[in-house]
Amino acid sequence: MKKISEKMLEVFPDWFFGKSSVIKQKCTNNYGLRDWRSVGYRIRLRNAKMMLIFTIIFVFSLIMALLIPDSEQSTLHKLNRPEYGENVRNEEVKARLSYQGEILDKYLRIKLPPKQLTEDQKKQILSDYIKKLPSIILADNDGLNSITSDLFLPEKDPETNISIKWDSSSPELINNKGDLDSLNASKGGELLLTAKLTLDDVVEDVSIPLTVVPVKVIDHKRALEKRLSDFIEELEQRLETEDEVVLPTQLNDDISIEWTNEKRSILPVMLAIFGFGYLILFFKRYDGLEKEFKLRKEAIIDDFPDFIDKLILLLNAGLVTDAALRKIAIYYKRYASKNKKKPLYEGLVEIHKRIDETNTPLVKELREFAIGSGVRELIRFATIVEDNINKGSKLTDKLQGEGSLLWLGKKKRAEEKGRLAETKMTFPLVLLLLSIIMITTAPVLLEI
């Protein structure tokens, strides 16, 4: 994976895994004049590895999303109602209608009531069934003898509170809802539309003769949807009394229908999730660098009191400042070969390395390292060392006072971390308390 990540760094643009100029600026601000290339390469390589891992997960999920729907899709021949006492189940099916080369795919949700419904349940279902019919008979038609489109039949007049029930003598041409069937309308025909008007307990029957003019219809989708809708209504009525219903493969008018048990694809949702994930990875490609700076600063602060004590011991032993710092750096090199690296001592080793290579003054290198670290205590230490070298001020006494303050600050930070740990434990303790309460009160609640 490392080799692939390194290859990605060569192929992709510089900005994709973190601009070198941005990383250089951040490293310069935090490390001073220290070489930034090793840190920048490590951060960009980590970003490439994360992007590679995320891409592998995405490709695997994409393959699974493409394969799983095909494996779950199967031809459906019948619908089985749930057992008595179970909840109503909605079966999602896909119906494919084909007629004269035209194919219509429709996703449906069929309600399957439980078996052996009680009489009250049947009455409740029938009471919820309401037929919706149009309000104006002719609608867009020119007259009763020239019907070329749907009728608009009213079910109830809101002004007079009259209820109207319609009945068509040729439902295959115009059904009781006033819909014109485009497949049968191409031949035309006559029918008698009967309206049953009811006002309280008064009933009046009216018969209206209609003539459908032959019309050539190109688009049969609405007619196919109407055929399917009528069949679904009939199917749901049969499911009220029958435990098992066989699904047909052929409807009237030479319409073939294919039923499949198909689930909706999760591909769009998956693409959205992974797309959002890629955006997060892209915009957070510099977070690793910022986190490294923060951890480095905290490590310098934690190691600084020990460093001051070591320096005081060496100064009291008779070494000068430069020699004492070099002694600490040499000792750390032996330590770092077998133990975890420490940023404070790494910086000290880097300072003496640059002094040996460029003959730069110790004060300058120490000041640049202190400013780049952003640690106030280290900046004060650099100032104290500079005063000692330039002005001859006594270094040991000042470092002893500085060391006392540093140990006091380290103690306060330890106390703050302890309080923070207690705060993080609050939520688990609350969960534990709730569990104890539930266990102790459960027997009493069960007896009520």
Secondary structure as UniProt FT lines:
FT   HELIX           2..11
FT   TURN            14..16
FT   HELIX           20..31
FT   TURN            32..33
FT   HELIX           37..72
FT   STRAND          74..75
FT   STRAND          78..80
FT   TURN            84..85
FT   STRAND          89..99
FT   TURN            100..101
FT   STRAND          102..112
FT   HELIX           119..128
FT   TURN            139..140
FT   TURN            144..145
FT   STRAND          156..157
FT   TURN            158..161
FT   STRAND          162..168
FT   TURN            171..173
FT   TURN            176..177
FT   HELIX           182..185
FT   TURN            186..187
FT   STRAND          189..199
FT   TURN            200..201
FT   STRAND          202..212
FT   HELIX           221..239
FT   TURN            240..241
FT   STRAND          244..246
FT   STRAND          250..251
FT   TURN            252..254
FT   STRAND          255..261
FT   HELIX           267..283
FT   TURN            284..286
FT   HELIX           287..316
FT   TURN            317..318
FT   HELIX           321..336
FT   TURN            337..338
FT   HELIX           343..358
FT   HELIX           362..373
FT   HELIX           376..391
FT   HELIX           395..424
FT   HELIX           426..447
//
